[in-house]
Amino acid sequence: MYHARELAMDRMTAEASELGADGVGGVRLDVEIKEFASDAAEFTAVGTAVKADGADPGRTGTWLNNKSQPFTSHLSGQDFWTLIRSGHAPLGMVMGSCVHHMARQRLGQVMANAGRNVEVEQFSQALRSARELATSRMRAEAEDLDAEGIVAVKQRRHAHTWASHTTEFFAIGTAVRPLRDDHVMDRPSMVLSLDA
């Protein structure tokens, strides 16, 4: 699943490169399980190629990432503008995934907890482990891009078509770099005047 998502992203980035784009914004990454085969899935990456004519890319001199590829970002236009105003630029979408199987409880455990409001530790531990693995894989991708941080992180849990004891934990965000060493946060601007 991880490699299929990566392939969809690579194809989208290659198209952006062919267009001479600096990056791809508003990226949406979808997976569709096909009805004709439960083991077949289609991965789609869709975004808007952008070119920064005349905009200052900061100390690197380019909007491309450290792999000389267009950046990718799942940020909305408004969030993208806020990121630039804060003195940062996107490097790429980073993601981490972990498919985890949770062992079933023995009959004795089920009967001991019947009618009681108690935590099922196997499920809690499995979800914690899956989340930590997915997040660490996302961080590793950001480090590979020499990122300073990751913004707008989203985490999801999917069962897809698997049984209830198998789940995928997925984390995605946009890796960022500072535009300049001396960046200072702008003062918030008033959108609606309070004088009226």
N, C-alpha and C positions, 0 to 999 in steps of 0.2 A: 504494500500500500504506500509505503514511504517513497519508494523508487518511482512508482507510477505518478505520484504527485510531483516529484522532482522533474520527471520527464515532461509533464505538462507545463511546468514553469520554465524549463529550459527552452521548449519550443516557442513559448510566448516571448521570451527574452531574445531569442534568435530573430524573430519577426521584427521586434523593436530595433534591433541592431541594423537589419536590412533597411529600415526606414530612416536610419540616422538619428533615432531618438536618444535623448539623454536618460530617459527612464520610462517606467510604466506605473501609472497611478491608479488608485481605486481598484486594485486587483481583487477579483473574486475567484476563489478556488472551490470547485464543487465536485462531489462524487455522486454518481448515480448507479445504483445496483440494478442490473438488467433483469427484466422479468423472465427472459428466455433461459437464463442460466444463473443460478444463485452464486456461482463462483466467478461471475464476470462483472466487472465494474468499469465505468467510463469516468475518467478524470478530465475536468475542463478548467483551464485558467483563462480568465478574461480580464482585460484591463484597458486603459487608455494610454497610448504612447504619447509622451510629452517631450517638448524641446524647449530649453531655457535660453532663448535668444537674448543676449545682453545681460543676463543675470550673473552676478558674481558667485562662482562656485566655491569661493573660499581658498584656504591655503593649499589645497591639492591642485588647483587650476583646472579641474574637470568635475563634472557631475557624475561621471562613470565611477563604478566601484573599483576596489583594488585589483579586480580581475579584468579590468578594462571592458566591463559589460554595463549595459544600462541598469540603473537601480530599479528595484521593484518595491512597491509599497501598497499595503491594503488600506492606507489612510484615505479618508474622504478629502475633497478639495479644501474644505474649511480646516480640517485637522492638519493637512499638508502645509497650508499657509501658516498656521500656528507654529508648526515645527520649524519652518524657515525663519519666522520672526523670533523664535526663541534662540536662534543661533546654531541650529543643527540642520543636517541634510540626511536624507535617507541613503542607505547603502544597499539594502535588499530585504526581501521578506525572508524571515528565518522560521523554521518549524521543527517540531520534534514530535515523534509519535511512539507509542508503546502499546502493543496488543498484549493483553494480560488475561490469563485463564485463572479463574477463582475456583478452588477446589470445593466440592460439595461437602456439606456437613454430614457427619455420621448420625445415624438415627438416634443414638443416645443424646447427642448434643441438641438435636432438634426437639426431642421430647423434654429435655431439661429446661429449655427456654420457652416452651409452649405457653402461651397466655401471658408472658412477661414482656415488658417493654425494656429490652436490653440490646446493647450493641452487638452486632454480629462481627466479631473481630476479624475473621478471615476476609470479609468483604471490605472493611475499613482499611486493613493493611494492604490488600491488593490494590485498592484505589490510590492510596498514598504512594505505594511503590511505583505504580504506573505514572502518576502525576510527576513524581520526582525524576523518573527516567526520561519522560517526554520533555520536561523543562530543561534538564541537563543537556539533552540533544539539541534543543533549540539554542541554548547558550553556546554550545560548541560551534554551531553554524555562525553565530554572531562573532565569535572570536576569530573564526576563519576569515571573516571580512574586516578584521581589525576595528570592530565597532566599539564605541564608548558605552553604548547601552542599547536597550530594546524598549520600544514604546508600543502602546496600544495592544498589549498582549491579550489574546483571547484563548480560553481553554474550553475544550468540549469533550464530552464522553459519548461515544457511539457504540451501539451493539451491532449495527449494520444488519446482516442477515444471520449472524451467529446465534448460538444459544445464549440464554441469559447469563451464563457463567463465563462468557468470553466477551471482553469489551476492549475498545480502542480508546486510549486517552490521547488527545491531540492538542498541541499548543502552537500558536502562531503569533508572530509580531513583526514589527519593522525595526531592523537594526539601523542605528544612527551614528553619525560622526559629528564633531563640532565643525562649524564653518570657519571659525577663527579662534585663536587662543584667548583673545580678550573679549569674548562675547559677553554681553550683559543683557539680562532680560528686559524687554521693553515694558513700560508701564501699561497696565491694562487701559484700553480705550473704551470710552462710553459709546455704546451703540444707540441707546435711546436716551435722549436728554431728560433729566429729571426736573428741569426748570419749568416745563410747560404745565 
